């Protein structure tokens, strides 16, 4: 086990969202709407990643996304940043992880442990295997206190399939990040929540439920959009 140390930022309170009113959609309707949107977005990403045009432009897209995200990160004190290993259809994170390390922000990478995520430091000697979803995961360099690791982070970079104009995020539907964010969202001082998507995945509305937690800011290859301003 390894120790990490970091500072946090103070963020404004997140308003309660996602509670349907008396005439609002039911829980089953929201779940169905999420599933249908998720299927459309997955098909869109598969088409994009299979395009020769996208492949030739991918490094340019990645560079712009990393530049925008590092501009956001530069406003934070040095410390751990929860990140992830992207799959081919997602915005790439290889260059991002390199830049985080170069600027003194220790990336942390998740590993699925039952219904929760464990976190390991992304280091040159980190070893990897592949989980049941085909995603690479660390097998060593885990932090010593998993219960406190996210509270020590200055930011959490969160994978998403879409983010809407209120910062609501559509994930993969397994709930791993919902449960992870819930452990720190009500802390007086907490990490900045950063959503990371392609610009055409910034949409008007993401169907959401009461337990869904919005991001503070979204980063794409075209723009940085703030939804909750840090105090």
PALOTI-82784 format. One record per residue (C-alpha): residue number from 1; y, z negated, x negated. Coordinates in pm, whole numbers, plus 50000, padded with zeros to 5 digits. Layout:
<vofis>
NUM; Y; Z; X
...
</vofis>
This chain:
<vofis>
1; 50000; 50000; 50000
2; 50357; 50064; 49889
3; 50685; 49901; 49978
4; 50992; 50088; 50101
5; 51349; 49973; 50142
6; 51626; 50133; 50340
7; 51945; 50086; 50538
8; 52009; 50173; 50899
9; 52301; 50287; 51106
10; 52430; 50140; 51428
11; 52414; 50374; 51725
12; 52563; 50357; 52071
13; 52343; 50247; 52357
14; 52132; 50514; 52522
15; 52182; 50535; 52897
16; 51882; 50513; 53122
17; 51767; 50863; 53221
18; 51483; 51031; 53397
19; 51457; 50810; 53706
20; 51432; 51045; 54004
21; 51637; 50940; 54305
22; 51507; 50918; 54661
23; 51521; 51297; 54697
24; 51445; 51375; 54331
25; 51124; 51525; 54196
26; 50811; 51315; 54199
27; 50633; 51207; 53886
28; 50362; 51468; 53942
29; 50623; 51741; 53987
30; 50790; 51644; 53660
31; 50458; 51644; 53476
32; 50377; 51987; 53619
33; 50721; 52123; 53524
34; 50679; 51990; 53170
35; 50337; 52151; 53139
36; 50461; 52489; 53261
37; 50765; 52484; 53031
38; 50548; 52376; 52739
39; 50311; 52669; 52796
40; 50600; 52919; 52804
41; 50752; 52778; 52486
42; 50421; 52778; 52303
43; 50370; 53144; 52394
44; 50723; 53220; 52273
45; 50656; 53051; 51940
46; 50326; 53233; 51895
47; 50501; 53564; 51954
48; 50776; 53473; 51709
49; 50545; 53355; 51433
50; 50337; 53673; 51467
51; 50640; 53898; 51426
52; 50695; 54081; 51096
53; 51069; 54054; 51159
54; 51045; 53676; 51191
55; 50832; 53651; 50877
56; 51090; 53844; 50677
57; 51373; 53626; 50808
58; 51187; 53295; 50801
59; 51323; 53178; 50465
60; 51680; 53247; 50580
61; 51624; 53053; 50901
62; 51470; 52765; 50710
63; 51758; 52755; 50460
64; 52019; 52741; 50736
65; 51831; 52469; 50924
66; 51791; 52258; 50612
67; 52159; 52302; 50524
68; 52264; 52184; 50869
69; 52024; 51892; 50871
70; 52122; 51775; 50525
71; 52487; 51778; 50636
72; 52386; 51527; 50904
73; 52172; 51322; 50665
74; 52457; 51308; 50411
75; 52653; 51087; 50653
76; 52381; 50818; 50627
77; 52307; 50564; 50353
78; 52015; 50636; 50122
79; 51680; 50521; 50256
80; 51353; 50635; 50414
81; 51358; 50928; 50656
82; 51063; 50983; 50889
83; 50973; 51351; 50875
84; 50657; 51556; 50938
85; 50454; 51850; 50810
86; 50530; 52155; 51021
87; 50266; 52394; 51153
88; 50325; 52773; 51124
89; 50485; 52808; 51467
90; 50736; 52524; 51411
91; 51063; 52519; 51217
92; 50946; 52484; 50855
93; 50984; 52146; 50685
94; 50868; 52216; 50327
95; 51217; 52285; 50189
96; 51357; 52002; 50399
97; 51118; 51751; 50243
98; 51214; 51874; 49895
99; 51584; 51837; 49971
100; 51539; 51489; 50116
101; 51367; 51374; 49797
102; 51630; 51542; 49578
103; 51911; 51361; 49761
104; 51748; 51018; 49742
105; 51601; 51000; 50092
106; 51230; 50912; 50077
107; 51041; 51122; 50334
108; 50769; 50951; 50535
109; 50490; 51155; 50694
110; 50281; 51045; 50995
111; 49907; 51016; 51037
112; 49746; 50974; 51379
113; 49575; 50639; 51422
114; 49429; 50616; 51772
115; 49730; 50644; 52004
116; 49982; 50545; 51736
117; 50128; 50693; 51419
118; 50091; 50545; 51073
119; 50337; 50642; 50801
120; 50292; 50729; 50434
121; 50538; 50818; 50159
122; 50555; 51189; 50077
123; 50501; 51179; 49699
124; 50369; 51424; 49436
125; 50035; 51242; 49428
126; 49995; 51223; 49807
127; 49661; 51364; 49920
128; 49602; 51537; 50252
129; 49339; 51620; 50509
130; 49353; 51796; 50847
131; 49332; 51614; 51181
132; 49176; 51722; 51510
133; 49492; 51915; 51603
134; 49486; 52120; 51282
135; 49779; 51930; 51130
136; 49779; 51810; 50769
137; 49800; 51432; 50732
138; 49840; 51198; 50433
139; 49538; 50998; 50315
140; 49715; 50764; 50069
141; 50055; 50611; 49984
142; 50076; 50434; 50321
143; 50360; 50186; 50358
144; 50262; 49820; 50360
145; 50421; 49717; 50690
146; 50358; 49977; 50958
147; 50512; 49755; 51227
148; 50851; 49765; 51053
149; 50850; 50105; 50885
150; 51054; 50296; 51144
151; 51307; 50013; 51172
152; 51371; 50057; 50798
153; 51437; 50431; 50830
154; 51790; 50571; 50835
155; 51673; 50868; 51044
156; 51370; 51002; 51229
157; 51333; 51380; 51232
158; 51144; 51458; 51549
159; 50943; 51771; 51625
160; 51014; 51929; 51962
161; 50948; 52242; 52160
162; 51286; 52230; 52332
163; 51597; 52013; 52357
164; 51844; 52027; 52644
165; 52219; 51976; 52679
166; 52171; 51600; 52722
167; 51946; 51558; 52418
168; 51625; 51531; 52619
169; 51329; 51657; 52418
170; 51008; 51830; 52518
171; 50726; 51734; 52284
172; 50363; 51841; 52263
173; 50259; 51615; 52550
174; 50047; 51361; 52358
175; 50315; 51088; 52357
176; 50288; 50992; 51989
177; 50662; 51017; 51924
178; 50753; 50862; 52260
179; 50556; 50554; 52160
180; 50698; 50557; 51808
181; 51061; 50582; 51922
182; 51008; 50307; 52180
183; 50946; 50061; 51896
184; 51304; 50100; 51766
185; 51519; 50252; 52042
186; 51643; 49915; 52168
187; 51719; 49771; 51824
188; 52086; 49686; 51774
189; 52071; 49880; 51449
190; 51829; 50170; 51450
191; 51758; 50507; 51289
192; 51936; 50823; 51394
193; 51707; 51036; 51615
194; 51726; 51402; 51505
195; 51560; 51682; 51702
196; 51459; 51991; 51503
197; 51416; 52320; 51694
198; 51499; 52689; 51679
199; 51828; 52776; 51843
200; 51672; 52966; 52134
201; 51483; 52645; 52218
202; 51808; 52467; 52302
203; 51800; 52498; 52682
204; 51997; 52374; 52983
205; 51740; 52127; 53115
206; 51417; 51964; 53003
207; 51223; 51791; 53283
208; 51191; 51427; 53187
209; 51058; 51093; 53302
210; 51192; 50740; 53275
211; 51007; 50672; 52949
212; 51142; 50982; 52771
213; 51397; 50907; 52500
214; 51676; 51153; 52411
215; 51764; 51246; 52055
216; 52109; 51164; 51916
217; 52158; 51506; 51761
218; 51978; 51840; 51751
219; 51969; 52072; 51452
220; 51895; 52444; 51469
221; 51957; 52739; 51238
222; 52285; 52805; 51424
223; 52435; 52470; 51515
224; 52440; 52091; 51505
225; 52481; 51940; 51851
226; 52562; 51571; 51895
227; 52467; 51384; 52211
228; 52514; 51022; 52105
229; 52775; 50936; 51844
230; 52692; 50654; 51599
231; 52926; 50354; 51617
</vofis>
